[in-house]
């Protein structure tokens, strides 16, 4: 069994998440650390950062260290009518860190469900996203939205794709002042503009928001609204349902996501640690017919959580003099390790070294 006291916080999270996903039939997926560079160039809008680390393979092909997992899974999978591919992963990805602006190797975990999906699969993905957050911290919030609703309101407001994108960006920022001003300057009808602003401002518990959303829609985005209501009917019966919120300003890349989208937040972490949604459009772009939903957890962000007290570096710090007999040191180390203790043999006490017991060679052990 793994001694979890020896693991970093993100490593402990990986083991807990892997057990959770396995219980729901998500099989572990492993992949190469790199893919063809062209895959990322053609789908850079899907990436958190479009800066990747390229290199030339021995056969002359231009490759890149993997900045994303989902693209690799979709590219290397295949459609099977009536079936679902349920995969989980924990992989290192290589991308530019938002804080430092430098390339970092980052640990990421998540799951993907691809194939002949139905309402249960979307519920399961969201439910597992909430359960994943609960494993990481009791202080979490999971926010949901549906791009079908936003698309319906945008199509009502504007026929120009460029204008719709500008409006969507203002909705995402809840910038109602500039949203109204852009609508007025672009000739968007007053009713459509106010409905779009009202949608951007809708946020709260699903039980409170859904009736207001139903009144606001007035037929627009009816299918998307029905999907949200059916999803909440299932989620409301789950433990932790009070930590789920609807936020209709939640916008992900509309080139790839086409339905349900969600983000997870933990208290003490400055940005979302979980991001996911339905991404059928990405599959279409890569030539596949299936539907897909999934999410990723950015485990490097767990550094922002309040840490547990640091574990001991060793149960015993064994100090010996520079001229000590190596056989005597080895014998003492053997005696202590056979007693079930971890030992660090040193000639001096290392800086900031945490130990439970100090032993000097040829001397009795004394508690620290």
Secondary structure, 3 states (H helix, E strand, C coil): CCCHHHCCHHHHHHHHHHHHHHHCCCEECCCCCEEEHHHHHHCHHHCCCCCCCEEECCCCCEEEECCCCHHHHHHHCCCCCCCEEEEEEEEEEEEECCCCCCEEEEEEEEEEEEECCCHHHHHHHHHHHHHHHHHHCCCEEEEEEEHHHHHHHHHHHCCCHHHHHHHHHHHHCCCHHHHHHHHHHCCCCHHHHHHHHHHHCCEEEHHHHHHHHHHHHCCCCHHHHHHHHHHHHHHCCCCCHHHEEEECCCCCCCCCCCCEEEEEEECCCCCCCEEEEECHHHHHHCCCCCEEEEEEEEHHHHHHCCCCCCCCCEEEEEECCCCCCHHHHHHHHHHHHHCCCCEEEECCCCCCCCEEEEEECCCCCEEC
